[in-house]
Amino acid sequence: MAEPFSMVSTPTPERVSVWYFSFTDETRPEGSQFLGALVAQGATMTEAYVSIGLSGLNPGGAALIVGPFEASRDWLARYSGRLLDREEAENMADPDGQ
């Protein structure tokens, strides 16, 4: 029997599955709706979302979620563990280093 097709590759010791979360509050005045962005590692979106909730970094609001995608451990270390502001979120380095 053939293996099922998956667009998500298996992480390696050098690369990990990562999720990007961007939080907004549409009840705030225009220009101040962006609450911050977070990057989290997780095999599933739920695992990553729970990890940011447990970290105390989730700013609330509605979340736009992108992932999973692979990134190097160095990239993850550069962006995870803190709330990113708008400028940093818009200017993040490519997770593939390109």
N, C-alpha and C positions, 0 to 999 in steps of 0.2 A: 504494500500500500504506500502511495506517495505521501510525503510530508505535506501538511497543509501550508498554503502560501501565507506569508506574513510580511508586511511592510516594515515591521519593527525587527531590527537585527538583535542578536543576542549580545548584551554588553560583555566587554572583555575587562581584564584587570585595569587596563589603561583608559577605558571608556565606560561611561555609565549612562543609564536612562535618566533623562531630566525632563522636568515639566516647568513651564513658565506660567505664572499667574499675574494678571494685571487687574487691579482693583479700582473701581470707580463708584462714585455716589452721585447719581443723576439729580438728586434733590438739592445739591449744592449749586451755587452760582456758576455759570459758564466760566471756564478758565481755572476753576478750583475743584473740578470733579474728580481728577485723578488722585487716588489715595496712595498709590505706590505699587511696586511690582516685586515679586518674589520668584526665586528659582529654587526648586527642590528636587532632590533625587527620589525616585520611587519606581518600583516595578509596575505599579498601576497609578492612575490619577488619584484614586482614593487614598492610597498609601502616601503619596506626596502631599495631598491636601491635609490629611490628618497630621503629618509631620510639621507643616507650617502652623497648624492650629495649636499643637502642643508646644511649639517654640515661643508662642506669644506674639509672633510678628504679624499675624493676619490683621490688616487694618479694617476689615469689614467691607460692606458694600457688595456690589455685584462683581463677579469674577469672570474675566475672559481667560480661558485656559488653552494653552498650546502645548502639544506633546503627544506622545513622548518623542524625544529626539535624543540622539547620542551626543555626548560632549566629553571632552577630556576631563580628567580629575582636576587638572590645573584650572581649567575654565570654570568648573563647578566651584572650586575653592575661591575663585576671584569674585563670584557673584552671589553665592549662597550665604545663608546665615544672617542676612540683614535686609531691611526694606530698602529697595532702590527708589531713588527719586525719578522724576520724569526725564531729566537730562541723561542720567545714567542708563535708564531703561531704553531710551531712544538711541543711544550710542554704544550699546553692548557690542563687544567683539563677536565675530562669527564663531560659533562653537567648533567649527572645523578649522579655525585659524586662517581663513581666507578672507 
